[in-house]
Amino acid sequence: MKTTIKLLLVGLCLCIYSCNVEPIDTPENEISQENTESEDKSQEVSDIDEALESVDHRYRYKKKTASYTTRDADRCGPEVPEAVFWWPGGNGGDFVESFFKNTKHCPLKLVEYSDGTARAYGIVDAVLGQSCKVWVDLHLKKKKNWHEWSSAGGDFKEEGCTEAVAEDQNYYIIDSRRSYIKAFGGDCNGQGYYGLEQRPDPDGGGDNFGVALGKGGALWDSDKNATGLAGWAWITNLWTGERLWNADFNFVVQKKKRKIHKCVVLDADRCGDDVPNANFWWPGGLGGDFKESFFANSNRRHYTYTEYDDGTANVRGTTNAVFGRDCEVVVDLWLKEKKSWSEWQAIGGTFKDEGCTGAVAENQSYFVVDQERSSIKSMGSECLGEGTYGLEQRPDPNGGGDNFGIVVGRGGALWDTRQNANGLAGWVYITNKETGERLWHGDFNFRLACWY
């Protein structure tokens, strides 16, 4: 028997209840086939907390060398949907309907280990909305570079549009003793548990492509520089090993980003007593005058600033109308493309010299708003524009005029009397999220209290 019932059920429980926890496989001989056939699978793991604890204990000996998030490969154009997995016949559909994409709540993750193994796991979903999902638990082994791979008779599967180079890849083969999928949903052609086996057979005497991971490795993606993975598999009867269907894996991977700063947002004092302390200004947001357009932290909730090691940052939380009017705004502001002052100048960026902090351009980091991810949601009877809106950088970085970006650094709040305090300042357009139409201006000015 290639794997055990306990492995399958623990993996499935973890995928549903705790996708972020990484389980380990159970030794093949831990439960005999005789016992597993006589037990009720649904009762094998009744307590998810107990399962998580035991799984975590077994994984301690494995040393990770890299952890990745994944995104769907774009399949080299709009004719085929973006996908990570192809299972022809998996949901009974045609070529296009056989593709599966990452789910939002539990996308595939990829982890590499120091012992030359790797693992991809998560849930994929039929691309065209059929009720078929697949829990994937793909284990890879025997990592080799191109010299080692080709010396052992391995080949490179040259296809797709990334123009990937064989020498840029590392090569694995699927560990069929540990790998499996679980298909569930009314539209799945084959529901239940199945095994995964390397295709073509590495020991079959023909082509031996393995599973490639490296620059352009997704093969079927238009980003030629992105790291990716590609490999063919057979989906097998878990108990007999019979080969039932073909399958392909193609996806792009990115190293998991790490938080480098976590901060609480504090209101700026606006350089004096004539304007209320605030962190956000939305003229027209309340339909009031200049002062009534300010929003500030409440005693209950502050929003936070989180910066990551991939040059992105996120401002998230709730801010409230300063004079107690019935309007609050939920902010989800994403920043990208972090640059130093010299890097910012090199692309035509400038510094918005205003306020009272005496901020120096060289002391700041510079971002631009990621309008694909950023939004605000206003709620309350006194909000002029109640609903969800997009956020866009103002002025337009590509507009040919001033390019101030979003500054973060010492004195970065600009409109605050505490000159040495860390802060953030930036202008935005508030937009129609569907059409992109620019509806209002908005300003962010606040201090940052960071604990790392």
Rosetta blueprint (number, residue, H / E / L):
1 M L
2 K L
3 T L
4 T L
5 I H
6 K H
7 L H
8 L H
9 L H
10 V H
11 G H
12 L H
13 C H
14 L H
15 C H
16 I H
17 Y H
18 S L
19 C L
20 N L
21 V L
22 E L
23 P L
24 I L
25 D L
26 T L
27 P L
28 E L
29 N L
30 E L
31 I L
32 S L
33 Q H
34 E H
35 N H
36 T H
37 E H
38 S H
39 E L
40 D L
41 K H
42 S H
43 Q H
44 E L
45 V L
46 S L
47 D L
48 I H
49 D H
50 E H
51 A H
52 L H
53 E H
54 S H
55 V H
56 D H
57 H H
58 R H
59 Y L
60 R L
61 Y L
62 K L
63 K L
64 K E
65 T E
66 A E
67 S E
68 Y E
69 T E
70 T E
71 R E
72 D E
73 A E
74 D L
75 R L
76 C L
77 G L
78 P L
79 E L
80 V L
81 P L
82 E L
83 A E
84 V L
85 F E
86 W E
87 W L
88 P L
89 G L
90 G L
91 N L
92 G L
93 G L
94 D L
95 F L
96 V H
97 E H
98 S H
99 F E
100 F E
101 K E
102 N E
103 T L
104 K L
105 H L
106 C L
107 P L
108 L L
109 K E
110 L E
111 V E
112 E E
113 Y E
114 S L
115 D L
116 G L
117 T L
118 A E
119 R E
120 A E
121 Y E
122 G E
123 I E
124 V E
125 D E
126 A E
127 V L
128 L L
129 G L
130 Q L
131 S L
132 C L
133 K E
134 V E
135 W E
136 V E
137 D E
138 L E
139 H E
140 L E
141 K E
142 K E
143 K E
144 K E
145 N E
146 W H
147 H H
148 E H
149 W H
150 S H
151 S H
152 A L
153 G L
154 G L
155 D L
156 F L
157 K L
158 E L
159 E L
160 G L
161 C L
162 T L
163 E L
164 A L
165 V L
166 A H
167 E H
168 D H
169 Q E
170 N E
171 Y E
172 Y E
173 I E
174 I E
175 D L
176 S L
177 R L
178 R L
179 S L
180 Y E
181 I E
182 K E
183 A E
184 F E
185 G L
186 G L
187 D L
188 C L
189 N L
190 G L
191 Q L
192 G E
193 Y E
194 Y E
195 G E
196 L E
197 E E
198 Q E
199 R E
200 P L
201 D L
202 P L
203 D L
204 G L
205 G L
206 G L
207 D L
208 N L
209 F L
210 G L
211 V E
212 A E
213 L E
214 G E
215 K E
216 G L
217 G L
218 A L
219 L L
220 W L
221 D L
222 S L
223 D L
224 K L
225 N L
226 A L
227 T E
228 G E
229 L E
230 A E
231 G E
232 W E
233 A E
234 W E
235 I E
236 T E
237 N E
238 L L
239 W L
240 T L
241 G L
242 E L
243 R E
244 L E
245 W E
246 N E
247 A E
248 D E
249 F E
250 N E
251 F E
252 V E
253 V E
254 Q E
255 K E
256 K L
257 K L
258 R L
259 K E
260 I E
261 H E
262 K E
263 C E
264 V E
265 V E
266 L E
267 D E
268 A E
269 D L
270 R L
271 C L
272 G L
273 D L
274 D L
275 V L
276 P L
277 N L
278 A E
279 N L
280 F E
281 W E
282 W L
283 P L
284 G L
285 G L
286 L L
287 G L
288 G L
289 D L
290 F L
291 K H
292 E H
293 S H
294 F E
295 F E
296 A E
297 N L
298 S L
299 N L
300 R L
301 R L
302 H L
303 Y L
304 T E
305 Y E
306 T E
307 E E
308 Y E
309 D L
310 D L
311 G L
312 T L
313 A E
314 N E
315 V E
316 R E
317 G E
318 T E
319 T E
320 N E
321 A E
322 V L
323 F L
324 G L
325 R L
326 D L
327 C L
328 E E
329 V E
330 V E
331 V E
332 D E
333 L E
334 W E
335 L E
336 K E
337 E E
338 K E
339 K E
340 S L
341 W H
342 S H
343 E H
344 W H
345 Q H
346 A H
347 I L
348 G L
349 G L
350 T L
351 F L
352 K L
353 D L
354 E L
355 G L
356 C L
357 T L
358 G L
359 A L
360 V L
361 A H
362 E H
363 N H
364 Q E
365 S E
366 Y E
367 F E
368 V E
369 V E
370 D L
371 Q L
372 E L
373 R L
374 S L
375 S E
376 I E
377 K E
378 S E
379 M E
380 G L
381 S L
382 E L
383 C L
384 L L
385 G L
386 E L
387 G E
388 T E
389 Y E
390 G E
391 L E
392 E E
393 Q E
394 R E
395 P L
396 D L
397 P L
398 N L
399 G L
400 G L
401 G L
402 D L
403 N L
404 F L
405 G L
406 I E
407 V E
408 V E
409 G E
410 R E
411 G L
412 G L
413 A L
414 L L
415 W L
416 D L
417 T L
418 R L
419 Q L
420 N L
421 A L
422 N E
423 G E
424 L E
425 A E
426 G E
427 W E
428 V E
429 Y E
430 I E
431 T E
432 N L
433 K L
434 E L
435 T L
436 G L
437 E L
438 R E
439 L E
440 W E
441 H E
442 G E
443 D E
444 F E
445 N E
446 F E
447 R E
448 L E
449 A E
450 C E
451 W L
452 Y L
